[in-house]
Amino acid sequence: MKFAVKAWSNGRARTGLLHLGNYPNPIETPALLLPTRKGLPYFISPDLLPSLPSPDSHLLQVCPLHFLEGLSPKTISKVGGLHQMVGLPEYGFAAVARDSVQCLPECNSTNKVGASFETPCGRLLIKPADYVEMISSMKPNIWATLADEVPAWVSDKRNKTSVDRTVRWLDECIALSSAGGAVFGSIVGGPSVEERERCTQEVARRNVSGYWIGGFGLGESMDERPALLNAVTAILQEEKPRLVCGLGLPEEVLQGVAAGIDLFDSEYIYHLTLEGFALTFPLGGVGVNVFSFDPNNLGSDRSKINLRATIYRKDTSPVVENCSCYTCQNHTKAYINHLLNVHEMLAQILLEIHNTHHYLKFFSSIREAIKAGEFEQFRKRFIESRRDHLAVAAVCV
Protein backbone atom coordinates (compact mmCIF):
# COMPACT_ATOMS: atom_id res chain seq x y z
CA MET A 1 0.00 0.00 0.00
CA LYS A 2 1.12 3.54 -0.81
CA PHE A 3 -0.49 6.81 0.21
CA ALA A 4 0.22 10.40 -0.79
CA VAL A 5 -1.53 13.65 0.18
CA LYS A 6 -2.33 15.76 -2.89
CA ALA A 7 -4.21 18.85 -1.66
CA TRP A 8 -5.16 20.69 1.54
CA SER A 9 -8.03 23.04 2.32
CA ASN A 10 -8.91 25.15 5.35
CA GLY A 11 -6.42 23.63 7.75
CA ARG A 12 -6.48 19.83 8.01
CA ALA A 13 -9.01 18.80 5.33
CA ARG A 14 -7.07 16.95 2.64
CA THR A 15 -7.31 14.78 -0.44
CA GLY A 16 -4.93 11.94 -1.23
CA LEU A 17 -4.30 8.90 -3.39
CA LEU A 18 -4.35 5.40 -1.89
CA HIS A 19 -2.62 2.74 -4.00
CA LEU A 20 -3.51 -0.89 -3.27
CA GLY A 21 -1.15 -3.60 -4.42
CA ASN A 22 -3.77 -5.70 -6.24
CA TYR A 23 -5.64 -2.88 -7.99
CA PRO A 24 -3.98 -0.71 -10.65
CA ASN A 25 -6.15 2.43 -10.21
CA PRO A 26 -5.60 4.51 -7.05
CA ILE A 27 -8.51 5.38 -4.77
CA GLU A 28 -8.98 9.06 -4.04
CA THR A 29 -9.51 10.08 -0.43
CA PRO A 30 -11.52 11.06 1.55
CA ALA A 31 -13.17 7.76 0.65
CA LEU A 32 -15.98 5.51 1.84
CA LEU A 33 -15.42 1.85 2.71
CA LEU A 34 -18.31 -0.42 1.75
CA PRO A 35 -19.58 -2.68 4.57
CA THR A 36 -19.56 -6.45 4.13
CA ARG A 37 -20.54 -9.59 5.95
CA LYS A 38 -17.97 -12.33 5.47
CA GLY A 39 -16.40 -10.38 2.63
CA LEU A 40 -19.41 -9.56 0.46
CA PRO A 41 -21.68 -6.48 0.63
CA TYR A 42 -24.87 -6.99 2.59
CA PHE A 43 -27.32 -6.49 -0.27
CA ILE A 44 -25.31 -5.74 -3.43
CA SER A 45 -24.37 -8.85 -5.38
CA PRO A 46 -20.84 -9.03 -6.84
CA ASP A 47 -22.09 -8.71 -10.41
CA LEU A 48 -23.69 -5.34 -9.55
CA LEU A 49 -20.61 -3.90 -7.81
CA PRO A 50 -19.18 -2.63 -11.15
CA SER A 51 -22.29 -0.42 -11.52
CA LEU A 52 -21.03 1.71 -8.62
CA PRO A 53 -18.63 4.62 -9.25
CA SER A 54 -15.16 3.19 -9.80
CA PRO A 55 -12.55 3.09 -8.34
CA ASP A 56 -14.30 4.77 -5.39
CA SER A 57 -16.18 1.56 -4.58
CA HIS A 58 -13.17 -0.77 -4.68
CA LEU A 59 -12.38 -0.69 -0.98
CA LEU A 60 -14.45 -2.98 1.26
CA GLN A 61 -14.48 -3.25 5.04
CA VAL A 62 -14.58 -6.70 6.60
CA CYS A 63 -14.89 -7.81 10.22
CA PRO A 64 -12.70 -10.87 10.93
CA LEU A 65 -15.08 -11.84 13.75
CA HIS A 66 -17.69 -12.82 11.16
CA PHE A 67 -15.47 -15.78 10.27
CA LEU A 68 -15.58 -17.33 13.73
CA GLU A 69 -18.39 -19.54 12.44
CA GLY A 70 -18.04 -21.60 9.30
CA LEU A 71 -14.69 -21.91 7.56
CA SER A 72 -11.57 -22.20 9.72
CA PRO A 73 -8.59 -19.86 9.25
CA LYS A 74 -6.59 -22.77 7.76
CA THR A 75 -9.27 -23.39 5.14
CA ILE A 76 -9.43 -19.71 4.18
CA SER A 77 -5.65 -19.66 3.88
CA LYS A 78 -5.61 -22.75 1.63
CA VAL A 79 -8.19 -21.14 -0.67
CA GLY A 80 -5.83 -18.21 -1.13
CA GLY A 81 -7.22 -15.68 1.31
CA LEU A 82 -10.29 -13.51 1.31
CA HIS A 83 -9.89 -12.12 -2.23
CA GLN A 84 -9.91 -15.56 -3.81
CA MET A 85 -12.57 -16.99 -1.53
CA VAL A 86 -15.20 -14.34 -2.38
CA GLY A 87 -14.08 -13.93 -6.00
CA LEU A 88 -13.09 -10.26 -5.81
CA PRO A 89 -9.36 -10.24 -6.63
CA GLU A 90 -9.40 -6.64 -7.88
CA TYR A 91 -11.00 -5.20 -4.75
CA GLY A 92 -9.23 -4.03 -1.63
CA PHE A 93 -10.17 -5.24 1.85
CA ALA A 94 -9.69 -3.42 5.14
CA ALA A 95 -10.07 -5.74 8.15
CA VAL A 96 -11.26 -4.17 11.42
CA ALA A 97 -12.33 -6.13 14.49
CA ARG A 98 -15.25 -3.79 15.10
CA ASP A 99 -18.44 -4.89 13.35
CA SER A 100 -19.41 -1.70 11.53
CA VAL A 101 -23.15 -2.27 11.92
CA GLN A 102 -23.85 -4.01 15.23
CA CYS A 103 -20.84 -4.58 17.52
CA LEU A 104 -20.82 -2.75 20.85
CA PRO A 105 -17.73 -3.04 23.04
CA GLU A 106 -17.87 -4.57 26.48
CA CYS A 107 -17.45 -1.68 28.89
CA ASN A 108 -17.11 -3.68 32.13
CA SER A 109 -14.55 -6.28 31.09
CA THR A 110 -11.58 -6.70 33.42
CA ASN A 111 -9.87 -9.40 31.40
CA LYS A 112 -6.24 -8.56 30.68
CA VAL A 113 -5.49 -10.95 27.83
CA GLY A 114 -8.17 -10.29 25.22
CA ALA A 115 -11.15 -8.23 24.13
CA SER A 116 -14.76 -9.27 24.62
CA PHE A 117 -16.77 -8.89 21.40
CA GLU A 118 -20.29 -9.63 20.31
CA THR A 119 -19.79 -12.14 17.47
CA PRO A 120 -22.05 -14.39 15.36
CA CYS A 121 -21.23 -17.09 17.92
CA GLY A 122 -22.19 -14.94 20.92
CA ARG A 123 -19.92 -12.86 23.14
CA LEU A 124 -16.40 -14.22 22.94
CA LEU A 125 -12.98 -13.35 24.25
CA ILE A 126 -10.59 -12.60 21.38
CA LYS A 127 -6.87 -12.76 22.17
CA PRO A 128 -4.26 -11.04 19.98
CA ALA A 129 -2.88 -14.43 18.88
CA ASP A 130 -6.33 -15.60 17.73
CA TYR A 131 -6.96 -12.32 15.95
CA VAL A 132 -3.65 -12.33 14.11
CA GLU A 133 -4.26 -15.93 13.02
CA MET A 134 -7.52 -14.83 11.39
CA ILE A 135 -5.80 -11.87 9.72
CA SER A 136 -2.97 -14.08 8.43
CA SER A 137 -5.46 -16.44 6.78
CA MET A 138 -7.54 -13.67 5.18
CA LYS A 139 -4.63 -11.66 3.75
CA PRO A 140 -6.42 -8.27 3.65
CA ASN A 141 -4.78 -5.22 2.08
CA ILE A 142 -5.23 -3.25 5.30
CA TRP A 143 -5.83 -4.45 8.84
CA ALA A 144 -6.23 -2.68 12.15
CA THR A 145 -4.69 -4.05 15.32
CA LEU A 146 -6.94 -5.30 18.11
CA ALA A 147 -8.44 -2.50 20.21
CA ASP A 148 -10.26 -2.27 23.53
CA GLU A 149 -12.97 0.27 22.64
CA VAL A 150 -15.17 1.70 25.38
CA PRO A 151 -18.29 3.88 25.28
CA ALA A 152 -18.23 7.51 26.36
CA TRP A 153 -19.89 6.82 29.73
CA VAL A 154 -17.19 4.62 31.30
CA SER A 155 -15.09 5.78 34.24
CA ASP A 156 -11.73 7.49 33.81
CA LYS A 157 -10.02 4.41 35.26
CA ARG A 158 -11.69 2.08 32.72
CA ASN A 159 -10.85 4.46 29.90
CA LYS A 160 -7.19 4.59 30.92
CA THR A 161 -7.13 0.79 31.07
CA SER A 162 -8.51 0.58 27.53
CA VAL A 163 -5.65 2.75 26.26
CA ASP A 164 -3.04 0.65 28.06
CA ARG A 165 -4.48 -2.58 26.65
CA THR A 166 -4.77 -1.23 23.13
CA VAL A 167 -1.13 -0.16 23.09
CA ARG A 168 -0.04 -3.50 24.55
CA TRP A 169 -2.11 -5.42 22.00
CA LEU A 170 -0.65 -3.26 19.23
CA ASP A 171 2.84 -4.48 20.15
CA GLU A 172 1.62 -8.09 20.42
CA CYS A 173 -0.18 -7.98 17.06
CA ILE A 174 2.86 -6.53 15.30
CA ALA A 175 5.18 -9.09 16.93
CA LEU A 176 2.90 -12.01 16.01
CA SER A 177 2.01 -10.90 12.50
CA SER A 178 3.33 -12.57 9.37
CA ALA A 179 0.25 -11.67 7.33
CA GLY A 180 1.68 -8.87 5.26
CA GLY A 181 -0.63 -6.07 4.25
CA ALA A 182 -0.65 -2.59 5.71
CA VAL A 183 -0.91 -2.53 9.51
CA PHE A 184 -3.04 0.28 10.94
CA GLY A 185 -2.31 1.02 14.59
CA SER A 186 -5.49 1.34 16.68
CA ILE A 187 -6.11 4.54 18.64
CA VAL A 188 -8.71 4.81 21.42
CA GLY A 189 -9.20 7.05 24.44
CA GLY A 190 -12.95 7.47 24.80
CA PRO A 191 -14.24 10.96 25.68
CA SER A 192 -10.92 12.13 27.19
CA VAL A 193 -8.70 14.43 25.13
CA GLU A 194 -5.75 13.57 27.39
CA GLU A 195 -6.15 9.81 26.92
CA ARG A 196 -6.63 10.25 23.16
CA GLU A 197 -3.38 12.20 23.01
CA ARG A 198 -1.55 9.65 25.15
CA CYS A 199 -2.69 6.74 22.99
CA THR A 200 -1.90 8.60 19.77
CA GLN A 201 1.62 9.44 20.93
CA GLU A 202 2.28 5.80 21.77
CA VAL A 203 0.91 4.49 18.46
CA ALA A 204 2.73 7.15 16.42
CA ARG A 205 6.04 5.80 17.77
CA ARG A 206 5.37 2.35 16.30
CA ASN A 207 6.23 1.22 12.79
CA VAL A 208 2.74 1.15 11.26
CA SER A 209 1.45 2.01 7.79
CA GLY A 210 -1.57 3.99 8.94
CA TYR A 211 -3.98 4.57 11.78
CA TRP A 212 -7.40 3.26 12.78
CA ILE A 213 -9.21 5.68 15.10
CA GLY A 214 -11.82 3.92 17.22
CA GLY A 215 -14.19 4.74 20.04
CA PHE A 216 -16.45 7.07 18.06
CA GLY A 217 -20.19 6.69 17.60
CA LEU A 218 -20.33 5.24 21.13
CA GLY A 219 -22.05 7.99 23.10
CA GLU A 220 -19.98 11.12 22.56
CA SER A 221 -21.86 14.24 21.42
CA MET A 222 -21.40 16.09 18.14
CA ASP A 223 -20.01 19.06 20.09
CA GLU A 224 -17.41 16.94 21.90
CA ARG A 225 -16.17 15.17 18.79
CA PRO A 226 -14.09 17.89 17.00
CA ALA A 227 -11.77 18.32 19.98
CA LEU A 228 -11.29 14.55 20.25
CA LEU A 229 -10.57 14.17 16.53
CA ASN A 230 -8.21 17.14 16.39
CA ALA A 231 -6.32 15.90 19.44
CA VAL A 232 -5.51 12.74 17.49
CA THR A 233 -4.79 14.09 13.99
CA ALA A 234 -2.60 16.92 15.33
CA ILE A 235 -0.08 14.30 16.47
CA LEU A 236 -0.18 11.80 13.60
CA GLN A 237 2.29 11.82 10.71
CA GLU A 238 0.74 13.54 7.70
CA GLU A 239 2.03 11.00 5.17
CA LYS A 240 0.06 8.07 6.64
CA PRO A 241 -3.68 7.46 6.07
CA ARG A 242 -6.27 7.64 8.85
CA LEU A 243 -9.35 5.40 9.03
CA VAL A 244 -12.22 6.08 11.45
CA CYS A 245 -15.28 4.01 12.40
CA GLY A 246 -18.51 5.37 13.84
CA LEU A 247 -18.91 8.59 11.84
CA GLY A 248 -21.76 7.95 9.43
CA LEU A 249 -24.10 10.92 9.12
CA PRO A 250 -23.13 13.52 6.47
CA GLU A 251 -22.44 16.09 9.21
CA GLU A 252 -20.24 13.59 11.04
CA VAL A 253 -18.31 12.78 7.87
CA LEU A 254 -17.72 16.49 7.34
CA GLN A 255 -16.45 16.74 10.93
CA GLY A 256 -14.00 13.94 10.25
CA VAL A 257 -12.79 15.41 6.96
CA ALA A 258 -12.25 18.78 8.66
CA ALA A 259 -10.01 17.03 11.19
CA GLY A 260 -7.96 15.28 8.49
CA ILE A 261 -9.58 11.80 8.29
CA ASP A 262 -9.08 9.93 5.00
CA LEU A 263 -11.24 6.77 5.21
CA PHE A 264 -14.74 6.24 6.65
CA ASP A 265 -16.98 3.23 7.26
CA SER A 266 -20.54 3.19 5.90
CA GLU A 267 -22.84 1.92 8.67
CA TYR A 268 -25.13 4.87 7.89
CA ILE A 269 -25.97 3.45 4.46
CA TYR A 270 -26.73 0.01 5.86
CA HIS A 271 -29.17 1.30 8.47
CA LEU A 272 -30.87 3.66 6.02
CA THR A 273 -31.40 0.76 3.64
CA LEU A 274 -32.87 -1.51 6.31
CA GLU A 275 -35.41 1.16 7.29
CA GLY A 276 -36.49 1.83 3.70
CA PHE A 277 -34.89 5.26 3.31
CA ALA A 278 -33.26 6.61 0.15
CA LEU A 279 -30.72 9.45 0.08
CA THR A 280 -31.92 12.42 -1.96
CA PHE A 281 -29.90 15.49 -1.02
CA PRO A 282 -28.39 17.44 -3.96
CA LEU A 283 -24.71 16.90 -4.68
CA GLY A 284 -23.80 20.36 -5.94
CA GLY A 285 -20.85 22.51 -5.04
CA VAL A 286 -20.34 25.41 -2.66
CA GLY A 287 -22.90 27.73 -4.25
CA VAL A 288 -25.77 25.23 -4.42
CA ASN A 289 -28.74 25.39 -2.05
CA VAL A 290 -28.29 21.89 -0.70
CA PHE A 291 -31.78 21.53 0.79
CA SER A 292 -34.89 23.10 -0.70
CA PHE A 293 -38.17 23.16 1.25
CA ASP A 294 -41.18 21.32 -0.20
CA PRO A 295 -44.42 21.57 1.85
CA ASN A 296 -45.51 18.17 0.49
CA ASN A 297 -42.67 16.47 2.35
CA LEU A 298 -43.25 17.61 5.93
CA GLY A 299 -41.45 15.43 8.43
CA SER A 300 -38.50 14.78 6.10
CA ASP A 301 -35.09 16.26 6.78
CA ARG A 302 -34.64 16.55 2.99
CA SER A 303 -31.48 14.47 3.04
CA LYS A 304 -33.55 11.30 2.58
CA ILE A 305 -37.07 10.05 1.86
CA ASN A 306 -39.00 7.13 3.35
CA LEU A 307 -40.03 4.96 0.42
CA ARG A 308 -42.42 2.98 2.62
CA ALA A 309 -44.71 6.03 2.74
CA THR A 310 -48.09 5.89 0.99
CA ILE A 311 -47.29 9.05 -0.99
CA TYR A 312 -44.91 7.03 -3.21
CA ARG A 313 -47.37 4.23 -4.02
CA LYS A 314 -48.14 5.70 -7.47
CA ASP A 315 -44.99 7.78 -7.98
CA THR A 316 -43.45 6.67 -11.28
CA SER A 317 -40.38 8.92 -11.04
CA PRO A 318 -36.91 7.65 -10.10
CA VAL A 319 -35.62 8.09 -6.58
CA VAL A 320 -33.49 11.04 -7.74
CA GLU A 321 -33.89 12.69 -11.13
CA ASN A 322 -30.77 12.45 -13.32
CA CYS A 323 -29.13 9.96 -10.95
CA SER A 324 -26.98 7.53 -12.95
CA CYS A 325 -27.21 4.59 -10.54
CA TYR A 326 -28.68 1.26 -11.64
CA THR A 327 -31.76 1.72 -9.45
CA CYS A 328 -32.74 5.16 -10.72
CA GLN A 329 -32.04 4.21 -14.33
CA ASN A 330 -34.30 1.15 -14.20
CA HIS A 331 -36.88 1.47 -11.42
CA THR A 332 -39.35 3.89 -9.85
CA LYS A 333 -40.31 4.98 -6.35
CA ALA A 334 -43.63 3.16 -6.78
CA TYR A 335 -41.90 -0.15 -7.52
CA ILE A 336 -39.57 0.12 -4.54
CA ASN A 337 -42.54 1.12 -2.35
CA HIS A 338 -44.32 -2.04 -3.50
CA LEU A 339 -41.27 -4.23 -2.82
CA LEU A 340 -40.89 -2.80 0.68
CA ASN A 341 -44.54 -3.30 1.54
CA VAL A 342 -44.55 -6.94 0.39
CA HIS A 343 -41.21 -7.58 2.15
CA GLU A 344 -39.19 -8.50 -0.93
CA MET A 345 -35.42 -8.41 -0.41
CA LEU A 346 -35.03 -6.82 -3.86
CA ALA A 347 -36.14 -3.59 -2.15
CA GLN A 348 -32.99 -3.58 0.00
CA ILE A 349 -30.84 -4.49 -3.00
CA LEU A 350 -32.14 -1.57 -5.06
CA LEU A 351 -32.01 0.83 -2.12
CA GLU A 352 -28.45 -0.07 -1.15
CA ILE A 353 -27.30 0.37 -4.75
CA HIS A 354 -28.79 3.86 -4.84
CA ASN A 355 -27.70 4.88 -1.33
CA THR A 356 -24.14 3.67 -1.88
CA HIS A 357 -23.93 5.38 -5.26
CA HIS A 358 -25.31 8.62 -3.80
CA TYR A 359 -22.96 8.63 -0.81
CA LEU A 360 -19.96 7.88 -3.01
CA LYS A 361 -20.94 10.94 -5.06
CA PHE A 362 -21.17 12.95 -1.83
CA PHE A 363 -17.56 12.01 -1.09
CA SER A 364 -16.64 13.05 -4.62
CA SER A 365 -18.19 16.48 -3.96
CA ILE A 366 -16.14 16.76 -0.76
CA ARG A 367 -12.94 16.00 -2.66
CA GLU A 368 -13.78 18.60 -5.31
CA ALA A 369 -14.37 21.23 -2.62
CA ILE A 370 -11.00 20.43 -1.02
CA LYS A 371 -9.19 20.64 -4.34
CA ALA A 372 -10.81 24.03 -4.97
CA GLY A 373 -9.71 25.24 -1.53
CA GLU A 374 -13.36 25.69 -0.51
CA PHE A 375 -14.04 22.83 1.87
CA GLU A 376 -15.04 25.00 4.83
CA GLN A 377 -17.51 26.93 2.69
CA PHE A 378 -18.94 23.64 1.40
CA ARG A 379 -19.31 22.27 4.92
CA LYS A 380 -20.94 25.38 6.34
CA ARG A 381 -23.36 25.64 3.43
CA PHE A 382 -24.38 22.00 3.80
CA ILE A 383 -25.01 22.26 7.55
CA GLU A 384 -26.72 25.67 7.40
CA SER A 385 -29.01 24.63 4.54
CA ARG A 386 -30.16 21.55 6.43
CA ARG A 387 -30.69 23.49 9.67
CA ASP A 388 -32.65 26.23 7.88
CA HIS A 389 -34.88 23.65 6.21
CA LEU A 390 -35.69 21.94 9.51
CA ALA A 391 -36.56 25.30 11.07
CA VAL A 392 -38.96 26.15 8.21
CA ALA A 393 -40.52 22.69 8.32
CA ALA A 394 -41.13 23.01 12.08
CA VAL A 395 -42.94 26.35 11.61
CA CYS A 396 -45.17 24.93 8.86
CA VAL A 397 -46.26 21.82 10.76
Sequence and secondary structure as in RCSB ss.txt:
>XXXX:A:sequence
MKFAVKAWSNGRARTGLLHLGNYPNPIETPALLLPTRKGLPYFISPDLLPSLPSPDSHLLQVCPLHFLEGLSPKT
ISKVGGLHQMVGLPEYGFAAVARDSVQCLPECNSTNKVGASFETPCGRLLIKPADYVEMISSMKPNIWATLADEV
PAWVSDKRNKTSVDRTVRWLDECIALSSAGGAVFGSIVGGPSVEERERCTQEVARRNVSGYWIGGFGLGESMDER
PALLNAVTAILQEEKPRLVCGLGLPEEVLQGVAAGIDLFDSEYIYHLTLEGFALTFPLGGVGVNVFSFDPNNLGS
DRSKINLRATIYRKDTSPVVENCSCYTCQNHTKAYINHLLNVHEMLAQILLEIHNTHHYLKFFSSIREAIKAGEF
EQFRKRFIESRRDHLAVAAVCV
>XXXX:A:secstr
 EEEEEEEETTTEEEEEEE TT SS EEESEE EEEETTEESS  GGGGGGS TTTT EEEE GGGGGSSS HHH
HHHHTSHHHHHT TTSEEEE SS TTT    SS   SS EEEEETTEEEEE HHHHHHHHHHH  SEEE      
 TTS HHHHHHHHHHHHHHHHHHHHH    SEEEEEE  TT HHHHHHHHHHHHTS  SEEEE S SSS  TTTH
HHHHHHHHTTS TTS EEESS  SHHHHHHHHHHT  EE  HHHHHHHHHTEEE      TTS S    GGGTT 
 SSEEETTSGGGTT  S SSTT  SHHHHH  HHHHHHHHHTT THHHHHHHHHHHHHHHHHHHHHHHHHHTT H
HHHHHHHHHHHHHHHHHHHHH 
